[in-house]
Amino acid sequence: MAPAYDVIVLGLGGMGSAAAAHLAARGTRVLGLERFGPAHDRGSSHGGSRITRQSYLEDPAYVPLLLRAYELYEQVARDTGRDIAVLCGGVMVGRPDSRTVAGSLRSAQQWDLPHEMLDAKEIRRRFPTLTPGAGDVALYEARAGLLRPESTVAAHLQLADRHGADLRFEEPATRWESFGGGVRVHTAQGSYSAGHLVICPGAWAPQLLADLGVPVRVERQVMYWFQPDGGTGPYLPERHPVYIWEDAAGVQIYGFPAIDGPDGGVKVAFFRQGGTPCTPDTIDRTVHDHEVAAMARQTSKFLPGLPATFLSAATCMYSSTPDEHFVIARHPAHPDTVSVACGFSGHGFKFVTVVGEILADLALTGATSHPIDLFAPGRPL
């Protein structure tokens, strides 16, 4: 008997929901399996906002993917009527030779991206909420901004459903296997077969992709919301940009404008600071007083009006490779039947739209026109 599905997508978070949407739109018979409910808060695609930017400090090789991702954001918003992106502008702040500034400038120059370089005086003039040090500079990018992760995931699930995908929630996979003509995925509710499997495991990568050949480290991270002195008015998106700020010691924080109403506060977080190794089952989801105090101290150096009143916090998980680049490829041990996307290392959500397109390419044809050599599992680590 022929399999009931052409492709099974395992995990319907940021990447998996996008893959299901792209596959279903191409007329593929898709089964999507998710261990939690739709657009849940137990992994890495929640918290109300994620920074998006094109002057990419991590590596200029990401820029072509970002240009396509931006086109797809607009298409998804049009097709679903959902608000998924706010391009309010962004500043990458630090010393001129910091990774944050120098890396962003390198990408902007290599790809001829519109940008401006601001000294500390100009940063303060344009954005009175920010108080950089005398030696700080910033790369300003008007096309930077934020994505709404829950809305983006919901939009992709909406599109997948519209095109006939069979989406099943609260049904975790217990194991999967590849055989000569396809794959089989087992859950507590049953077993499903298909010609191809797309695995988007997030923080479950170590369990589901043990034979991938790439170590994925999972660590706990925290997002914080503070109510500023005087309210959120000066922090609205038309006044306050997204930012990444690196201090002289190399510590990075990032933050957002106020998008959750006058009582919603302003979101800030450390990037990779103090991440505790964990698993999805062992993560400590309690945010402790000393963590709030450390965030407030660091934030007050750059945004002195912001950490007036602590409102709330939430945990999430980073799933990182040793070189902090992604893994997007056909599975090296199962190249004919399995594609994978994992190890997004705390900077992956802005790519979900284009990663979905890439995964559909890989599942259906075995190749993609997008540049993904940087993400090969067999690269030197």
Secondary structure, DSSP 4 states (H G I P E B T S, - for coil): ---SEEEEEE--SHHHHHHHHHHHHTT--EEEE-SS-TT-SSSSS-SS-EEE-SS-SS-GGGHHHHHHHHHHHHHHHHHH----EE---EEEEE-TTSHHHHHHHHHHHHTT---EEEEHHHHHHH-TT----TT-EEEEETT-EEE-HHHHHHHHHHHHHHTT-EEE-S--EEEEEEETTEEEEEETTEEEEEEEEEE--GGGHHHHTTTSSS--EEEEEEEEEEEPTT-SGGGSTTT--EEEEE-TTS-EEEE----S-TTS-EEEEESSSSPEE--TTT---PPPHHHHHHHHHHHHTT-TTSTTEEEEEEEEEEEE-TTS--EEEE-TTSTTTEEEEE--TT--GGGHHHHHHHHHHHHHHS--SS--GGG-TTS--
